């Protein structure tokens, strides 16, 4: 993918504190604006939570079974969601469980 004037990158790593997902290499001389993680969180504070929720809403809208929910209902689902990490080989769901 090639980026140009007005494009941005790296926002997901700033929002989630996860490692960068890609290399960005200048093909020509360029000037970029940079914002480190500490400054990002200091400036945005709770806005970071809003950005994460908006990203989650986008994901939820793509789930077919949830596509009929209105924004209020999707936000309610989003508010109840949480992340859980599983180790390799660990059961995520067991057949027959409710």
Backbone bond lengths (Angstrom), bond angles and torsions (degrees), N, CA, C in turn:
res aa  C-N    CA-C-N  psi(-1)  N-CA   C-N-CA  omega(-1)  CA-C   N-CA-C  phi
1 X - - - 1.459 - - 1.519 107.99 -
2 X 1.306 116.59 140.87 1.459 122.25 178.55 1.522 108.97 -112.36
3 X 1.303 115.76 134.61 1.456 121.72 179.59 1.519 109.34 -106.16
4 X 1.311 116.55 152.30 1.452 121.58 179.53 1.514 110.68 -136.41
5 X 1.308 115.22 -166.67 1.458 121.51 -179.15 1.522 110.72 -54.40
6 X 1.325 115.80 130.56 1.453 121.32 178.09 1.519 114.78 88.13
7 X 1.336 117.43 -9.61 1.465 120.11 177.23 1.524 110.14 -80.36
8 X 1.306 115.31 162.45 1.459 119.74 179.53 1.516 109.27 -140.73
9 X 1.323 115.70 164.10 1.454 121.19 179.65 1.518 108.76 -155.80
10 X 1.328 115.59 160.00 1.452 120.80 174.91 1.512 115.62 88.56
11 X 1.322 118.33 0.87 1.462 120.70 -175.70 1.526 111.95 -66.97
12 X 1.301 117.03 -34.47 1.467 119.45 -178.67 1.531 110.67 -65.66
13 X 1.314 117.07 -42.05 1.469 120.50 178.34 1.525 110.40 -63.38
14 X 1.331 116.82 -37.11 1.465 119.71 177.53 1.526 111.41 -66.68
15 X 1.304 116.41 -40.46 1.461 120.78 -175.67 1.526 112.15 -74.69
16 X 1.323 117.50 -33.40 1.462 120.26 -171.90 1.525 113.72 -107.90
17 X 1.326 116.51 -7.46 1.471 121.42 -175.19 1.527 111.81 58.20
18 X 1.317 116.42 29.64 1.459 121.68 176.20 1.526 108.71 -96.65
19 X 1.319 117.95 159.59 1.472 119.97 177.27 1.521 110.92 -61.03
20 X 1.308 115.47 153.56 1.470 120.88 177.95 1.522 110.21 -56.69
21 X 1.320 116.58 143.31 1.457 121.35 -176.68 1.526 112.45 -94.22
22 X 1.344 117.65 -6.04 1.461 119.89 -176.82 1.520 110.09 -157.38
23 X 1.323 115.05 161.08 1.461 121.27 170.60 1.515 108.00 -90.72
24 X 1.316 116.40 142.89 1.461 121.49 173.26 1.521 106.07 -117.09
25 X 1.325 117.28 121.82 1.457 122.48 -175.89 1.515 108.92 -124.31
26 X 1.341 115.92 127.87 1.464 120.72 179.05 1.523 109.29 -71.60
27 X 1.334 116.96 125.52 1.459 121.37 175.95 1.518 110.86 -89.36
28 X 1.333 115.82 -22.10 1.463 122.17 177.29 1.523 107.01 -139.95
29 X 1.309 115.99 173.68 1.466 118.90 175.11 1.526 107.93 -64.12
30 X 1.321 116.35 136.45 1.459 119.38 -178.38 1.521 109.95 -151.96
31 X 1.311 115.03 163.21 1.454 122.46 175.09 1.521 107.22 -122.32
32 X 1.323 116.67 132.30 1.456 120.44 -179.86 1.523 109.64 -127.76
33 X 1.299 116.13 153.64 1.455 121.84 171.70 1.518 107.04 -91.38
34 X 1.325 116.61 137.83 1.461 120.55 -178.56 1.523 110.01 -124.99
35 X 1.318 115.36 148.68 1.457 121.96 177.86 1.519 107.02 -143.96
36 X 1.341 117.04 118.32 1.464 118.02 -178.91 1.521 110.65 -79.83
37 X 1.312 115.30 166.15 1.456 122.27 -172.82 1.531 112.96 -59.75
38 X 1.326 117.44 -44.43 1.470 120.12 -179.78 1.519 111.53 -60.30
39 X 1.338 116.91 -45.55 1.464 120.69 179.35 1.531 110.99 -65.70
40 X 1.319 116.57 -40.45 1.459 121.53 178.65 1.521 110.13 -55.84
41 X 1.334 116.66 -49.76 1.467 120.60 -177.84 1.525 112.01 -70.64
42 X 1.327 117.43 -34.43 1.460 120.18 177.83 1.527 111.28 -66.79
43 X 1.309 116.79 -42.18 1.466 121.64 -177.92 1.528 111.22 -73.75
44 X 1.331 116.69 -46.51 1.460 120.14 -173.41 1.517 113.39 -86.27
45 X 1.312 117.92 -28.60 1.460 120.62 178.21 1.513 111.66 47.17
46 X 1.323 116.59 -120.87 1.463 121.73 -177.41 1.521 112.92 -66.56
47 X 1.330 117.31 -18.97 1.455 119.16 177.66 1.524 110.44 -60.61
48 X 1.318 116.91 -30.51 1.457 120.55 176.61 1.525 110.47 -58.17
49 X 1.326 117.50 -40.04 1.474 121.86 177.74 1.529 109.65 -63.09
50 X 1.325 116.84 -41.72 1.466 121.52 178.81 1.525 110.16 -62.43
51 X 1.326 116.56 -43.84 1.468 120.03 179.40 1.528 110.80 -62.54
52 X 1.321 117.21 -41.53 1.457 120.79 178.06 1.525 110.94 -63.58
53 X 1.321 116.67 -42.97 1.473 119.91 179.56 1.527 111.00 -63.77
54 X 1.334 117.00 -40.02 1.463 120.18 177.90 1.518 111.02 -63.24
55 X 1.332 116.50 -39.20 1.458 120.62 177.02 1.526 109.97 -63.92
56 X 1.332 116.78 -42.69 1.463 120.95 177.72 1.525 111.51 -63.16
57 X 1.337 117.22 -39.56 1.470 120.58 178.72 1.522 110.92 -61.56
58 X 1.317 116.24 -39.30 1.464 120.70 178.15 1.532 109.56 -60.89
59 X 1.319 116.67 -42.20 1.465 121.35 178.79 1.529 110.16 -65.74
60 X 1.332 117.12 -45.38 1.461 120.91 -179.32 1.517 111.86 -61.34
61 X 1.329 117.34 -37.99 1.475 120.52 179.90 1.518 111.72 -63.19
62 X 1.330 116.70 -24.22 1.466 121.07 -179.17 1.529 112.59 -84.08
63 X 1.333 117.53 -7.88 1.471 121.19 179.48 1.532 107.80 -84.00
64 X 1.332 117.47 116.07 1.469 120.31 -173.98 1.520 114.59 -51.41
65 X 1.318 119.19 -44.11 1.468 121.07 -176.53 1.531 112.05 -66.31
66 X 1.333 117.41 -21.40 1.469 121.37 -179.55 1.523 113.10 -98.61
67 X 1.322 117.13 -2.43 1.464 121.11 -173.22 1.525 113.86 -63.93
68 X 1.313 118.16 -22.27 1.474 121.42 -178.94 1.533 112.50 -86.19
69 X 1.344 117.66 -8.83 1.465 120.32 -179.01 1.526 110.82 -73.77
70 X 1.332 116.16 144.76 1.462 119.42 175.56 1.530 109.20 -82.05
71 X 1.325 117.42 175.17 1.466 121.60 -176.19 1.527 112.92 -59.31
72 X 1.320 117.51 -39.51 1.464 120.92 179.75 1.526 110.46 -63.49
73 X 1.328 115.76 -44.01 1.458 120.02 179.41 1.532 111.51 -66.36
74 X 1.335 116.32 -41.15 1.464 119.84 177.92 1.525 111.42 -63.20
75 X 1.333 116.79 -39.69 1.472 120.04 177.62 1.522 111.00 -63.68
76 X 1.332 116.86 -37.15 1.462 120.56 178.23 1.529 110.28 -64.32
77 X 1.320 117.06 -43.04 1.469 120.87 176.34 1.528 109.34 -62.50
78 X 1.324 116.17 -45.26 1.464 121.81 -179.73 1.530 111.47 -58.68
79 X 1.321 116.48 -41.00 1.465 120.41 -178.95 1.524 112.15 -65.43
80 X 1.330 117.04 -25.70 1.460 121.34 -179.15 1.525 113.08 -90.80
81 X 1.325 117.26 -12.90 1.465 120.94 -177.93 1.524 110.74 -73.05
82 X 1.306 115.01 151.63 1.456 121.25 173.11 1.530 108.35 -149.62
83 X 1.311 116.51 160.93 1.459 121.50 178.89 1.511 109.87 -93.14
84 X 1.298 115.98 141.24 1.452 121.37 175.73 1.523 107.70 -139.33
85 X 1.300 116.34 133.04 1.462 122.32 -178.28 1.514 109.86 -100.84
86 X 1.320 116.11 138.61 1.449 122.35 178.61 1.524 109.16 -118.02
87 X 1.322 115.51 141.54 1.452 121.05 176.35 1.522 108.89 -79.36
88 X 1.315 116.09 157.26 1.458 121.40 178.24 1.530 109.32 -54.52
89 X 1.331 116.56 129.89 1.449 122.42 178.36 1.520 114.89 85.16
90 X 1.327 116.96 -7.00 1.474 120.36 -179.52 1.526 109.55 -77.66
91 X 1.352 117.01 138.74 1.463 121.07 177.60 1.528 110.11 -67.09
92 X 1.309 115.97 132.67 1.461 121.80 174.39 1.508 108.94 -93.85
93 X 1.329 116.12 -45.38 1.467 122.65 175.75 1.516 107.08 -137.95
94 X 1.336 116.54 140.80 1.452 121.27 178.14 1.524 108.85 -108.82
95 X 1.310 116.43 129.74 1.453 121.56 -179.89 1.520 110.10 -54.74
96 X 1.336 116.96 133.88 1.463 122.64 179.18 1.513 113.38 95.14
97 X 1.342 118.25 -18.77 1.466 119.77 176.57 1.516 110.44 -69.84
98 X 1.322 116.43 150.33 1.464 121.65 176.57 1.508 109.40 -100.75
